[in-house]
């Protein structure tokens, strides 16, 4: 009898329980690669530190997809994901840039990296507030922190390519360019600039086919030539949202201010009382000045 009770207490987890745990497992894998990226950057292994941040971004995308497809998204998972993203896409890329270029740039060069981490934390906090209890849309408000973090992460592999050395290295913009890039990414993350989400994958609609093509192009580019492909992709995504917001801002025209004459409003608006003549207004003024007979 005792053995039967012990066996019942040690039942195998159901498939539902396993599915619920899977998104959190992907999230913790995201944290694992983010922390490993910090350790690698500290040891001077900048190439693998950048790739580890990319691996963290892949797991971050998968945990959200698994949670949505299985219907197992929880508030706990959302909060855990945000905390992990601060480390993997905030602290890890900032420290990678610091050990790569800013550690010898001056006494207070670390403040630039701190500003970037603050922007990531604010971006994630605002995302949690705006998305609470609302249906998901196809756009992000502000540049997503994984996209910003992975853009910084793949800079070093891109800077070691022959194409970079033959075309851009002669400009000697490594330090100044990284300063501008980090500040621009920080501003875009906390801005109201809209950035598109990845389109859904399918074969029954034009949008689904377009999403399939986008995913295949990114997958093939990331597998065949990641050093040449990923950093320009990050810059294109960053520039797309900024250019779109600029064009839409220039196309918007201020609404004309309607100045309506009081007499015309009195005549054409049937809900208003009829206008008073000067004689009637004078009589009412005299009555207000006379003492009350009562």
Number of C-alpha atoms within 10 A of each C-alpha: 6 7 8 9 9 10 11 10 9 9 8 9 8 8 8 10 11 10 15 18 13 17 27 22 13 21 26 19 18 30 26 18 23 31 21 19 31 26 17 19 23 16 11 14 16 24 20 18 28 28 21 26 32 26 20 30 24 14 21 23 15 17 22 19 14 18 20 12 9 13 11 17 18 13 9 9 19 18 14 15 22 20 16 22 26 24 22 32 31 26 23 30 30 26 22 28 23 21 19 17 15 22 14 11 11 8 9 10 15 18 12 18 24 16 17 25 23 16 23 30 23 16 24 21 14 14 17 14 10 11 11 11 8 8 6 9 9 11 13 17 18 23 27 23 27 21 20 26 28 25 27 24 29 28 21 21 19 20 17 14 12 11 12 14 13 9 9 12 14 9 8 9 11 12 13 9 10 16 17 11 16 22 15 14 24 25 19 24 26 22 14 13 19 20 23 16 11 12 16 14 17 14 11 8 10 11 14 15 16 16 18 17 15 15 16 12 12 15 12 12 16 15 12 11 10 17 21 21 17 23 21 15 16 19 15 12 17 20 13 15 18 17 12 14 16 12 10 9 10 9 9 8 7 6 6 6 6 6 6 8 8 9 9 9 12 15 12 9 10 9 7 10 9 10 11 10 8 8 9 10 10 12 11 10 11 10 10 10 9 8 7 7 4 3
